[in-house]
């Protein structure tokens, strides 16, 4: 068998000159795009293992997500229709995802975690430790009906944002460039804030049964009346059909917008509450009841999906740049298209309602609901390890949202 060593810049490639050369061996988990030593020669942008590739999108939120709300399209882990892969949702190995842009100059990749009491804390070492724990109120008789309750978290255009407020108290929106110092951008009336989503300079958040919209990065806000009165709305953005916003209500109804959130229309089909975008489609789930629906036309129509042993409870659906991950209280399921689902493994730590992902290292972080707070890390979104005690401050209420972004450096985050 004959080989020749060909030099392409800094990379040496062995080229086989004989047609009968053996096929290359399948890559190991460390070479599939999730990181690990020796995976690639690309820089990580994050101080992790040498050789960890650049993977996923630039936002990686949840949405909690996610759990999080989706970042802007240019910085989002949720790809467009062209980014879809074959529906081989049964893969248990980590996913290979598109290469992402480098870390912006002068910025630090970081996770920002937020909870009631205006609690914030950040991680600048890929979720291994959490610093700068700050809060306005450590305890409350009922944080869910409190003016400091949190209802979303996003990163877009160099800033982290979150809304807060409930009921007869004042709705507020806060922004920060480093995850530590927060500026109040908006103070509204006596309404409940619900959810937040962003793309570029456009930010939306739910205020009561209406939406507030800003197209200047949160400096000014316009009220938007919806065609359907949606309670406890959750918002998502998808880079499809020119860009679509979707809002889901607790009763299973959805509305959608195709003009950057200025006007909205009723969707057809019932079921779902938490919309999530990925691979050119939206899926929407209800936590209690476990209903799952799917839209392939930008949120205009929704069809019921049967999956995952027909659970009565779904904790989270998360798009990781390659496939959806669905979390029951006892197992994790995967799907590339939101329709065909395959069980990936058992979930041994219970409910995971709050999570985000670093697209550079591929690392996931999550927080368990309730108190005391407990953070977790995962390389594949299936197997999770707790962050050791002493690596974070337990003061304050539970973490309700985590988002990934690029903040300005600070004394404890460089």
Buried (B, 14 or more C-beta within 10 A) or exposed (E): EEEEEEEEEEEEEEEEEEEEEEEEEEEEBBBBBBBBEEBBEBBBBBBBBEBBBBBBBBBBBBBBBBBBBBBBBBBBBBBBEEBBBEBEBBBBBBBBBBBBEEBBEEBBBBBBBBBBBBBBBBBBBBBBBBBBBBBEBEEBEEBEEBBBBBBBBBBBBBBBBBBBBBBEBBBBBBBBBBBBEBEEBBEBEEBBBBBBBBBBBBBBBBBBBBBBBBBEBBEEBEEBEBEBBBBBBBBBBBBBBEBBBBBBBBBBBBBBBBEBBEEBBEBEBEBBBBBBBBBBBBBBBBBEBBBBBBBBBBBBBBEEBEBBEEBEBBBBBBBBBBBBBBBBBEBBBBBBBBBBBBBBBEBEBEBBBBBBBBBBBBBBBBBBBEEEBBBBBBBBBBBBEEBEEEBBBEBBBBBBBBBBBBBBEBEEBE
